[in-house]
Amino acid sequence: MVPTVRHADYIGSWLEVLRDDDRAIIRAASAASKAADYLLAFQADEDGPEAPSGPAIPASAPESQRAASVP
């Protein structure tokens, strides 16, 4: 198997699709967004319950504020 560079063919195929259907790019972007969300959900699952759930309290915050943020 020999890889080939076919950028012009790829762009040409998208141009043909867009000429026939001007909303195709919207549907493609929506599908890509859903795919990214699906994949990112696996990363969130791997982070587990010890992952921070709220805004981080900076180390420079007063001790009373940092202690109050501990569950």
N, CA, C and O atoms as a Maestro MAE file, in Angstrom:
{
 s_m_m2io_version
 :::
 2.0.0
}

f_m_ct {
 s_m_title
 :::
 protein
 m_atom[284] {
  # First column is atom index #
  i_m_mmod_type
  r_m_x_coord
  r_m_y_coord
  r_m_z_coord
  i_m_residue_number
  s_m_chain_name
  s_m_pdb_residue_name
  s_m_pdb_atom_name
  i_m_atomic_number
  :::
  1 25 0.851 -1.168 0.000 1 A "MET " " N  " 7
  2 3 0.000 0.000 0.000 1 A "MET " " CA " 6
  3 2 0.902 1.237 0.000 1 A "MET " " C  " 6
  4 15 1.787 1.368 0.845 1 A "MET " " O  " 8
  5 25 0.671 2.127 -0.941 2 A "VAL " " N  " 7
  6 3 1.472 3.334 -1.080 2 A "VAL " " CA " 6
  7 2 0.597 4.542 -0.776 2 A "VAL " " C  " 6
  8 15 -0.410 4.759 -1.450 2 A "VAL " " O  " 8
  9 25 0.969 5.338 0.240 3 A "PRO " " N  " 7
  10 3 0.163 6.534 0.538 3 A "PRO " " CA " 6
  11 2 0.314 7.580 -0.563 3 A "PRO " " C  " 6
  12 15 1.386 7.739 -1.146 3 A "PRO " " O  " 8
  13 25 -0.763 8.278 -0.830 4 A "THR " " N  " 7
  14 3 -0.730 9.361 -1.817 4 A "THR " " CA " 6
  15 2 -1.313 10.616 -1.194 4 A "THR " " C  " 6
  16 15 -2.127 10.548 -0.273 4 A "THR " " O  " 8
  17 25 -0.895 11.738 -1.697 5 A "VAL " " N  " 7
  18 3 -1.414 13.015 -1.226 5 A "VAL " " CA " 6
  19 2 -2.448 13.481 -2.243 5 A "VAL " " C  " 6
  20 15 -2.136 13.716 -3.410 5 A "VAL " " O  " 8
  21 25 -3.685 13.608 -1.771 6 A "ARG " " N  " 7
  22 3 -4.770 13.969 -2.685 6 A "ARG " " CA " 6
  23 2 -5.595 15.102 -2.098 6 A "ARG " " C  " 6
  24 15 -6.823 15.035 -2.049 6 A "ARG " " O  " 8
  25 25 -4.906 16.140 -1.656 7 A "HIS " " N  " 7
  26 3 -5.597 17.273 -1.047 7 A "HIS " " CA " 6
  27 2 -6.608 17.898 -2.000 7 A "HIS " " C  " 6
  28 15 -7.730 18.207 -1.599 7 A "HIS " " O  " 8
  29 25 -6.223 18.086 -3.249 8 A "ALA " " N  " 7
  30 3 -7.111 18.722 -4.228 8 A "ALA " " CA " 6
  31 2 -8.368 17.890 -4.432 8 A "ALA " " C  " 6
  32 15 -9.462 18.442 -4.548 8 A "ALA " " O  " 8
  33 25 -8.226 16.571 -4.478 9 A "ASP " " N  " 7
  34 3 -9.398 15.701 -4.625 9 A "ASP " " CA " 6
  35 2 -10.323 15.820 -3.416 9 A "ASP " " C  " 6
  36 15 -11.545 15.852 -3.562 9 A "ASP " " O  " 8
  37 25 -9.737 15.885 -2.230 10 A "TYR " " N  " 7
  38 3 -10.525 16.001 -1.003 10 A "TYR " " CA " 6
  39 2 -11.309 17.307 -0.986 10 A "TYR " " C  " 6
  40 15 -12.512 17.311 -0.726 10 A "TYR " " O  " 8
  41 25 -10.629 18.410 -1.262 11 A "ILE " " N  " 7
  42 3 -11.296 19.715 -1.300 11 A "ILE " " CA " 6
  43 2 -12.342 19.738 -2.405 11 A "ILE " " C  " 6
  44 15 -13.437 20.268 -2.218 11 A "ILE " " O  " 8
  45 25 -12.008 19.168 -3.549 12 A "GLY " " N  " 7
  46 3 -12.961 19.117 -4.659 12 A "GLY " " CA " 6
  47 2 -14.227 18.362 -4.300 12 A "GLY " " C  " 6
  48 15 -15.322 18.755 -4.702 12 A "GLY " " O  " 8
  49 25 -14.084 17.274 -3.542 13 A "SER " " N  " 7
  50 3 -15.277 16.513 -3.154 13 A "SER " " CA " 6
  51 2 -16.163 17.334 -2.223 13 A "SER " " C  " 6
  52 15 -17.389 17.276 -2.325 13 A "SER " " O  " 8
  53 25 -15.544 18.109 -1.302 14 A "TRP " " N  " 7
  54 3 -16.329 18.980 -0.424 14 A "TRP " " CA " 6
  55 2 -16.999 20.095 -1.212 14 A "TRP " " C  " 6
  56 15 -18.148 20.441 -0.936 14 A "TRP " " O  " 8
  57 25 -16.306 20.658 -2.182 15 A "LEU " " N  " 7
  58 3 -16.915 21.718 -2.995 15 A "LEU " " CA " 6
  59 2 -18.128 21.201 -3.751 15 A "LEU " " C  " 6
  60 15 -19.135 21.898 -3.872 15 A "LEU " " O  " 8
  61 25 -18.031 19.983 -4.255 16 A "GLU " " N  " 7
  62 3 -19.167 19.392 -4.966 16 A "GLU " " CA " 6
  63 2 -20.355 19.196 -4.026 16 A "GLU " " C  " 6
  64 15 -21.494 19.491 -4.388 16 A "GLU " " O  " 8
  65 25 -20.086 18.704 -2.832 17 A "VAL " " N  " 7
  66 3 -21.157 18.510 -1.844 17 A "VAL " " CA " 6
  67 2 -21.799 19.848 -1.499 17 A "VAL " " C  " 6
  68 15 -23.024 19.952 -1.441 17 A "VAL " " O  " 8
  69 25 -20.975 20.879 -1.269 18 A "LEU " " N  " 7
  70 3 -21.500 22.189 -0.878 18 A "LEU " " CA " 6
  71 2 -22.272 22.865 -2.000 18 A "LEU " " C  " 6
  72 15 -23.209 23.618 -1.738 18 A "LEU " " O  " 8
  73 25 -21.894 22.609 -3.241 19 A "ARG " " N  " 7
  74 3 -22.667 23.164 -4.367 19 A "ARG " " CA " 6
  75 2 -24.064 22.556 -4.410 19 A "ARG " " C  " 6
  76 15 -25.037 23.234 -4.740 19 A "ARG " " O  " 8
  77 25 -24.154 21.273 -4.074 20 A "ASP " " N  " 7
  78 3 -25.442 20.585 -4.107 20 A "ASP " " CA " 6
  79 2 -26.281 20.849 -2.859 20 A "ASP " " C  " 6
  80 15 -27.510 20.821 -2.922 20 A "ASP " " O  " 8
  81 25 -25.627 21.106 -1.728 21 A "ASP " " N  " 7
  82 3 -26.341 21.252 -0.453 21 A "ASP " " CA " 6
  83 2 -25.594 22.256 0.422 21 A "ASP " " C  " 6
  84 15 -24.563 21.923 1.007 21 A "ASP " " O  " 8
  85 25 -26.104 23.469 0.513 22 A "ASP " " N  " 7
  86 3 -25.397 24.518 1.250 22 A "ASP " " CA " 6
  87 2 -25.429 24.325 2.770 22 A "ASP " " C  " 6
  88 15 -24.727 25.044 3.481 22 A "ASP " " O  " 8
  89 25 -26.209 23.394 3.284 23 A "ARG " " N  " 7
  90 3 -26.239 23.133 4.730 23 A "ARG " " CA " 6
  91 2 -25.410 21.908 5.113 23 A "ARG " " C  " 6
  92 15 -25.378 21.527 6.283 23 A "ARG " " O  " 8
  93 25 -24.754 21.303 4.163 24 A "ALA " " N  " 7
  94 3 -23.963 20.100 4.440 24 A "ALA " " CA " 6
  95 2 -22.861 20.384 5.451 24 A "ALA " " C  " 6
  96 15 -22.582 19.549 6.311 24 A "ALA " " O  " 8
  97 25 -22.241 21.535 5.361 25 A "ILE " " N  " 7
  98 3 -21.151 21.862 6.286 25 A "ILE " " CA " 6
  99 2 -21.677 21.998 7.717 25 A "ILE " " C  " 6
  100 15 -20.973 21.668 8.672 25 A "ILE " " O  " 8
  101 25 -22.911 22.482 7.864 26 A "ILE " " N  " 7
  102 3 -23.523 22.600 9.195 26 A "ILE " " CA " 6
  103 2 -23.751 21.207 9.782 26 A "ILE " " C  " 6
  104 15 -23.451 20.963 10.951 26 A "ILE " " O  " 8
  105 25 -24.278 20.306 8.975 27 A "ARG " " N  " 7
  106 3 -24.502 18.939 9.453 27 A "ARG " " CA " 6
  107 2 -23.182 18.243 9.779 27 A "ARG " " C  " 6
  108 15 -23.092 17.514 10.767 27 A "ARG " " O  " 8
  109 25 -22.165 18.463 8.957 28 A "ALA " " N  " 7
  110 3 -20.857 17.851 9.209 28 A "ALA " " CA " 6
  111 2 -20.252 18.391 10.506 28 A "ALA " " C  " 6
  112 15 -19.692 17.631 11.296 28 A "ALA " " O  " 8
  113 25 -20.363 19.691 10.721 29 A "ALA " " N  " 7
  114 3 -19.830 20.289 11.950 29 A "ALA " " CA " 6
  115 2 -20.585 19.772 13.172 29 A "ALA " " C  " 6
  116 15 -19.981 19.519 14.214 29 A "ALA " " O  " 8
  117 25 -21.890 19.618 13.050 30 A "SER " " N  " 7
  118 3 -22.694 19.101 14.154 30 A "SER " " CA " 6
  119 2 -22.289 17.666 14.487 30 A "SER " " C  " 6
  120 15 -22.149 17.310 15.657 30 A "SER " " O  " 8
  121 25 -22.104 16.850 13.459 31 A "ALA " " N  " 7
  122 3 -21.690 15.464 13.682 31 A "ALA " " CA " 6
  123 2 -20.301 15.412 14.316 31 A "ALA " " C  " 6
  124 15 -20.052 14.582 15.190 31 A "ALA " " O  " 8
  125 25 -19.403 16.284 13.887 32 A "ALA " " N  " 7
  126 3 -18.057 16.326 14.464 32 A "ALA " " CA " 6
  127 2 -18.108 16.741 15.930 32 A "ALA " " C  " 6
  128 15 -17.370 16.202 16.754 32 A "ALA " " O  " 8
  129 25 -18.969 17.687 16.255 33 A "SER " " N  " 7
  130 3 -19.114 18.133 17.637 33 A "SER " " CA " 6
  131 2 -19.649 17.005 18.518 33 A "SER " " C  " 6
  132 15 -19.169 16.806 19.634 33 A "SER " " O  " 8
  133 25 -20.632 16.276 18.023 34 A "LYS " " N  " 7
  134 3 -21.188 15.151 18.783 34 A "LYS " " CA " 6
  135 2 -20.125 14.068 18.987 34 A "LYS " " C  " 6
  136 15 -20.041 13.474 20.062 34 A "LYS " " O  " 8
  137 25 -19.319 13.814 17.959 35 A "ALA " " N  " 7
  138 3 -18.257 12.812 18.075 35 A "ALA " " CA " 6
  139 2 -17.229 13.241 19.117 35 A "ALA " " C  " 6
  140 15 -16.774 12.421 19.915 35 A "ALA " " O  " 8
  141 25 -16.866 14.511 19.114 36 A "ALA " " N  " 7
  142 3 -15.900 15.020 20.092 36 A "ALA " " CA " 6
  143 2 -16.461 14.909 21.504 36 A "ALA " " C  " 6
  144 15 -15.746 14.502 22.420 36 A "ALA " " O  " 8
  145 25 -17.726 15.264 21.693 37 A "ASP " " N  " 7
  146 3 -18.358 15.152 23.014 37 A "ASP " " CA " 6
  147 2 -18.368 13.700 23.492 37 A "ASP " " C  " 6
  148 15 -18.113 13.424 24.664 37 A "ASP " " O  " 8
  149 25 -18.665 12.776 22.576 38 A "TYR " " N  " 7
  150 3 -18.687 11.353 22.895 38 A "TYR " " CA " 6
  151 2 -17.312 10.894 23.377 38 A "TYR " " C  " 6
  152 15 -17.202 10.203 24.390 38 A "TYR " " O  " 8
  153 25 -16.266 11.280 22.648 39 A "LEU " " N  " 7
  154 3 -14.914 10.880 23.026 39 A "LEU " " CA " 6
  155 2 -14.463 11.539 24.322 39 A "LEU " " C  " 6
  156 15 -13.799 10.903 25.140 39 A "LEU " " O  " 8
  157 25 -14.815 12.801 24.518 40 A "LEU " " N  " 7
  158 3 -14.427 13.502 25.739 40 A "LEU " " CA " 6
  159 2 -15.115 12.918 26.968 40 A "LEU " " C  " 6
  160 15 -14.587 13.018 28.075 40 A "LEU " " O  " 8
  161 25 -16.281 12.315 26.790 41 A "ALA " " N  " 7
  162 3 -16.981 11.688 27.910 41 A "ALA " " CA " 6
  163 2 -16.152 10.537 28.474 41 A "ALA " " C  " 6
  164 15 -16.181 10.294 29.681 41 A "ALA " " O  " 8
  165 25 -15.416 9.826 27.626 42 A "PHE " " N  " 7
  166 3 -14.555 8.753 28.112 42 A "PHE " " CA " 6
  167 2 -13.423 9.314 28.961 42 A "PHE " " C  " 6
  168 15 -13.048 8.712 29.968 42 A "PHE " " O  " 8
  169 25 -12.880 10.447 28.571 43 A "GLN " " N  " 7
  170 3 -11.813 11.065 29.349 43 A "GLN " " CA " 6
  171 2 -12.345 11.497 30.708 43 A "GLN " " C  " 6
  172 15 -11.659 11.331 31.717 43 A "GLN " " O  " 8
  173 25 -13.542 12.044 30.754 44 A "ALA " " N  " 7
  174 3 -14.146 12.466 32.019 44 A "ALA " " CA " 6
  175 2 -14.352 11.260 32.931 44 A "ALA " " C  " 6
  176 15 -14.148 11.357 34.141 44 A "ALA " " O  " 8
  177 25 -14.756 10.117 32.357 45 A "ASP " " N  " 7
  178 3 -14.941 8.905 33.152 45 A "ASP " " CA " 6
  179 2 -13.617 8.427 33.743 45 A "ASP " " C  " 6
  180 15 -13.586 7.936 34.872 45 A "ASP " " O  " 8
  181 25 -12.528 8.564 32.997 46 A "GLU " " N  " 7
  182 3 -11.220 8.131 33.474 46 A "GLU " " CA " 6
  183 2 -10.712 9.012 34.607 46 A "GLU " " C  " 6
  184 15 -9.945 8.551 35.452 46 A "GLU " " O  " 8
  185 25 -11.133 10.279 34.635 47 A "ASP " " N  " 7
  186 3 -10.683 11.189 35.677 47 A "ASP " " CA " 6
  187 2 -11.200 10.759 37.045 47 A "ASP " " C  " 6
  188 15 -10.562 11.040 38.059 47 A "ASP " " O  " 8
  189 25 -12.326 10.093 37.090 48 A "GLY " " N  " 7
  190 3 -12.865 9.543 38.319 48 A "GLY " " CA " 6
  191 2 -13.398 10.583 39.280 48 A "GLY " " C  " 6
  192 15 -13.420 11.774 38.971 48 A "GLY " " O  " 8
  193 25 -13.832 10.126 40.460 49 A "PRO " " N  " 7
  194 3 -14.466 11.023 41.427 49 A "PRO " " CA " 6
  195 2 -13.502 12.013 42.064 49 A "PRO " " C  " 6
  196 15 -13.940 13.017 42.626 49 A "PRO " " O  " 8
  197 25 -12.190 11.752 41.988 50 A "GLU " " N  " 7
  198 3 -11.258 12.684 42.610 50 A "GLU " " CA " 6
  199 2 -10.987 13.915 41.758 50 A "GLU " " C  " 6
  200 15 -10.250 14.807 42.178 50 A "GLU " " O  " 8
  201 25 -11.567 13.976 40.582 51 A "ALA " " N  " 7
  202 3 -11.396 15.148 39.722 51 A "ALA " " CA " 6
  203 2 -12.100 16.344 40.353 51 A "ALA " " C  " 6
  204 15 -13.165 16.185 40.949 51 A "ALA " " O  " 8
  205 25 -11.527 17.530 40.233 52 A "PRO " " N  " 7
  206 3 -12.173 18.717 40.808 52 A "PRO " " CA " 6
  207 2 -13.537 18.960 40.177 52 A "PRO " " C  " 6
  208 15 -13.711 18.835 38.965 52 A "PRO " " O  " 8
  209 25 -14.494 19.308 41.022 53 A "SER " " N  " 7
  210 3 -15.839 19.526 40.509 53 A "SER " " CA " 6
  211 2 -16.230 20.992 40.475 53 A "SER " " C  " 6
  212 15 -17.276 21.341 39.928 53 A "SER " " O  " 8
  213 25 -15.424 21.834 41.038 54 A "GLY " " N  " 7
  214 3 -15.759 23.252 41.070 54 A "GLY " " CA " 6
  215 2 -14.531 24.091 40.801 54 A "GLY " " C  " 6
  216 15 -13.473 23.566 40.456 54 A "GLY " " O  " 8
  217 25 -14.671 25.390 40.959 55 A "PRO " " N  " 7
  218 3 -13.521 26.260 40.715 55 A "PRO " " CA " 6
  219 2 -12.421 26.014 41.745 55 A "PRO " " C  " 6
  220 15 -12.692 25.788 42.924 55 A "PRO " " O  " 8
  221 25 -11.198 26.061 41.285 56 A "ALA " " N  " 7
  222 3 -10.059 25.842 42.178 56 A "ALA " " CA " 6
  223 2 -9.850 27.059 43.068 56 A "ALA " " C  " 6
  224 15 -10.034 28.197 42.634 56 A "ALA " " O  " 8
  225 25 -9.467 26.811 44.309 57 A "ILE " " N  " 7
  226 3 -9.136 27.888 45.244 57 A "ILE " " CA " 6
  227 2 -7.622 28.079 45.161 57 A "ILE " " C  " 6
  228 15 -6.872 27.145 45.442 57 A "ILE " " O  " 8
  229 25 -7.166 29.258 44.784 58 A "PRO " " N  " 7
  230 3 -5.720 29.462 44.654 58 A "PRO " " CA " 6
  231 2 -5.002 29.297 45.989 58 A "PRO " " C  " 6
  232 15 -5.566 29.584 47.045 58 A "PRO " " O  " 8
  233 25 -3.752 28.832 45.934 59 A "ALA " " N  " 7
  234 3 -2.956 28.647 47.147 59 A "ALA " " CA " 6
  235 2 -2.731 29.960 47.872 59 A "ALA " " C  " 6
  236 15 -2.465 29.966 49.074 59 A "ALA " " O  " 8
  237 25 -2.833 31.066 47.161 60 A "SER " " N  " 7
  238 3 -2.625 32.372 47.789 60 A "SER " " CA " 6
  239 2 -3.860 32.859 48.546 60 A "SER " " C  " 6
  240 15 -3.810 33.906 49.192 60 A "SER " " O  " 8
  241 25 -4.969 32.115 48.477 61 A "ALA " " N  " 7
  242 3 -6.190 32.513 49.184 61 A "ALA " " CA " 6
  243 2 -5.967 32.362 50.686 61 A "ALA " " C  " 6
  244 15 -5.160 31.536 51.114 61 A "ALA " " O  " 8
  245 25 -6.676 33.152 51.487 62 A "PRO " " N  " 7
  246 3 -6.543 33.032 52.945 62 A "PRO " " CA " 6
  247 2 -6.867 31.615 53.407 62 A "PRO " " C  " 6
  248 15 -7.702 30.939 52.806 62 A "PRO " " O  " 8
  249 25 -6.206 31.164 54.476 63 A "GLU " " N  " 7
  250 3 -6.393 29.809 54.997 63 A "GLU " " CA " 6
  251 2 -7.860 29.517 55.290 63 A "GLU " " C  " 6
  252 15 -8.323 28.406 55.031 63 A "GLU " " O  " 8
  253 25 -8.593 30.476 55.818 64 A "SER " " N  " 7
  254 3 -10.002 30.248 56.147 64 A "SER " " CA " 6
  255 2 -10.814 29.937 54.892 64 A "SER " " C  " 6
  256 15 -11.733 29.119 54.942 64 A "SER " " O  " 8
  257 25 -10.494 30.567 53.788 65 A "GLN " " N  " 7
  258 3 -11.219 30.316 52.540 65 A "GLN " " CA " 6
  259 2 -10.859 28.942 51.992 65 A "GLN " " C  " 6
  260 15 -11.730 28.224 51.501 65 A "GLN " " O  " 8
  261 25 -9.573 28.566 52.071 66 A "ARG " " N  " 7
  262 3 -9.158 27.256 51.573 66 A "ARG " " CA " 6
  263 2 -9.757 26.147 52.424 66 A "ARG " " C  " 6
  264 15 -10.193 25.133 51.878 66 A "ARG " " O  " 8
  265 25 -9.792 26.303 53.731 67 A "ALA " " N  " 7
  266 3 -10.345 25.286 54.617 67 A "ALA " " CA " 6
  267 2 -11.842 25.133 54.399 67 A "ALA " " C  " 6
  268 15 -12.368 24.022 54.482 67 A "ALA " " O  " 8
  269 25 -12.530 26.220 54.124 68 A "ALA " " N  " 7
  270 3 -13.977 26.171 53.907 68 A "ALA " " CA " 6
  271 2 -14.328 25.437 52.628 68 A "ALA " " C  " 6
  272 15 -15.454 24.963 52.478 68 A "ALA " " O  " 8
  273 25 -13.398 25.336 51.714 69 A "SER " " N  " 7
  274 3 -13.707 24.697 50.438 69 A "SER " " CA " 6
  275 2 -13.531 23.187 50.482 69 A "SER " " C  " 6
  276 15 -13.895 22.510 49.521 69 A "SER " " O  " 8
  277 25 -12.984 22.634 51.562 70 A "VAL " " N  " 7
  278 3 -12.785 21.198 51.679 70 A "VAL " " CA " 6
  279 2 -14.115 20.556 52.029 70 A "VAL " " C  " 6
  280 15 -14.769 20.982 52.981 70 A "VAL " " O  " 8
  281 25 -14.533 19.532 51.278 71 A "PRO " " N  " 7
  282 3 -15.832 18.892 51.563 71 A "PRO " " CA " 6
  283 2 -15.826 18.081 52.828 71 A "PRO " " C  " 6
  284 15 -16.844 17.491 53.187 71 A "PRO " " O  " 8
  :::
 }
 m_bond[283] {
  # First column is bond index #
  i_m_from
  i_m_to
  i_m_order
  :::
  1 1 2 1
  2 2 3 1
  3 3 4 2
  4 3 5 1
  5 5 6 1
  6 6 7 1
  7 7 8 2
  8 7 9 1
  9 9 10 1
  10 10 11 1
  11 11 12 2
  12 11 13 1
  13 13 14 1
  14 14 15 1
  15 15 16 2
  16 15 17 1
  17 17 18 1
  18 18 19 1
  19 19 20 2
  20 19 21 1
  21 21 22 1
  22 22 23 1
  23 23 24 2
  24 23 25 1
  25 25 26 1
  26 26 27 1
  27 27 28 2
  28 27 29 1
  29 29 30 1
  30 30 31 1
  31 31 32 2
  32 31 33 1
  33 33 34 1
  34 34 35 1
  35 35 36 2
  36 35 37 1
  37 37 38 1
  38 38 39 1
  39 39 40 2
  40 39 41 1
  41 41 42 1
  42 42 43 1
  43 43 44 2
  44 43 45 1
  45 45 46 1
  46 46 47 1
  47 47 48 2
  48 47 49 1
  49 49 50 1
  50 50 51 1
  51 51 52 2
  52 51 53 1
  53 53 54 1
  54 54 55 1
  55 55 56 2
  56 55 57 1
  57 57 58 1
  58 58 59 1
  59 59 60 2
  60 59 61 1
  61 61 62 1
  62 62 63 1
  63 63 64 2
  64 63 65 1
  65 65 66 1
  66 66 67 1
  67 67 68 2
  68 67 69 1
  69 69 70 1
  70 70 71 1
  71 71 72 2
  72 71 73 1
  73 73 74 1
  74 74 75 1
  75 75 76 2
  76 75 77 1
  77 77 78 1
  78 78 79 1
  79 79 80 2
  80 79 81 1
  81 81 82 1
  82 82 83 1
  83 83 84 2
  84 83 85 1
  85 85 86 1
  86 86 87 1
  87 87 88 2
  88 87 89 1
  89 89 90 1
  90 90 91 1
  91 91 92 2
  92 91 93 1
  93 93 94 1
  94 94 95 1
  95 95 96 2
  96 95 97 1
  97 97 98 1
  98 98 99 1
  99 99 100 2
  100 99 101 1
  101 101 102 1
  102 102 103 1
  103 103 104 2
  104 103 105 1
  105 105 106 1
  106 106 107 1
  107 107 108 2
  108 107 109 1
  109 109 110 1
  110 110 111 1
  111 111 112 2
  112 111 113 1
  113 113 114 1
  114 114 115 1
  115 115 116 2
  116 115 117 1
  117 117 118 1
  118 118 119 1
  119 119 120 2
  120 119 121 1
  121 121 122 1
  122 122 123 1
  123 123 124 2
  124 123 125 1
  125 125 126 1
  126 126 127 1
  127 127 128 2
  128 127 129 1
  129 129 130 1
  130 130 131 1
  131 131 132 2
  132 131 133 1
  133 133 134 1
  134 134 135 1
  135 135 136 2
  136 135 137 1
  137 137 138 1
  138 138 139 1
  139 139 140 2
  140 139 141 1
  141 141 142 1
  142 142 143 1
  143 143 144 2
  144 143 145 1
  145 145 146 1
  146 146 147 1
  147 147 148 2
  148 147 149 1
  149 149 150 1
  150 150 151 1
  151 151 152 2
  152 151 153 1
  153 153 154 1
  154 154 155 1
  155 155 156 2
  156 155 157 1
  157 157 158 1
  158 158 159 1
  159 159 160 2
  160 159 161 1
  161 161 162 1
  162 162 163 1
  163 163 164 2
  164 163 165 1
  165 165 166 1
  166 166 167 1
  167 167 168 2
  168 167 169 1
  169 169 170 1
  170 170 171 1
  171 171 172 2
  172 171 173 1
  173 173 174 1
  174 174 175 1
  175 175 176 2
  176 175 177 1
  177 177 178 1
  178 178 179 1
  179 179 180 2
  180 179 181 1
  181 181 182 1
  182 182 183 1
  183 183 184 2
  184 183 185 1
  185 185 186 1
  186 186 187 1
  187 187 188 2
  188 187 189 1
  189 189 190 1
  190 190 191 1
  191 191 192 2
  192 191 193 1
  193 193 194 1
  194 194 195 1
  195 195 196 2
  196 195 197 1
  197 197 198 1
  198 198 199 1
  199 199 200 2
  200 199 201 1
  201 201 202 1
  202 202 203 1
  203 203 204 2
  204 203 205 1
  205 205 206 1
  206 206 207 1
  207 207 208 2
  208 207 209 1
  209 209 210 1
  210 210 211 1
  211 211 212 2
  212 211 213 1
  213 213 214 1
  214 214 215 1
  215 215 216 2
  216 215 217 1
  217 217 218 1
  218 218 219 1
  219 219 220 2
  220 219 221 1
  221 221 222 1
  222 222 223 1
  223 223 224 2
  224 223 225 1
  225 225 226 1
  226 226 227 1
  227 227 228 2
  228 227 229 1
  229 229 230 1
  230 230 231 1
  231 231 232 2
  232 231 233 1
  233 233 234 1
  234 234 235 1
  235 235 236 2
  236 235 237 1
  237 237 238 1
  238 238 239 1
  239 239 240 2
  240 239 241 1
  241 241 242 1
  242 242 243 1
  243 243 244 2
  244 243 245 1
  245 245 246 1
  246 246 247 1
  247 247 248 2
  248 247 249 1
  249 249 250 1
  250 250 251 1
  251 251 252 2
  252 251 253 1
  253 253 254 1
  254 254 255 1
  255 255 256 2
  256 255 257 1
  257 257 258 1
  258 258 259 1
  259 259 260 2
  260 259 261 1
  261 261 262 1
  262 262 263 1
  263 263 264 2
  264 263 265 1
  265 265 266 1
  266 266 267 1
  267 267 268 2
  268 267 269 1
  269 269 270 1
  270 270 271 1
  271 271 272 2
  272 271 273 1
  273 273 274 1
  274 274 275 1
  275 275 276 2
  276 275 277 1
  277 277 278 1
  278 278 279 1
  279 279 280 2
  280 279 281 1
  281 281 282 1
  282 282 283 1
  283 283 284 2
  :::
 }
}
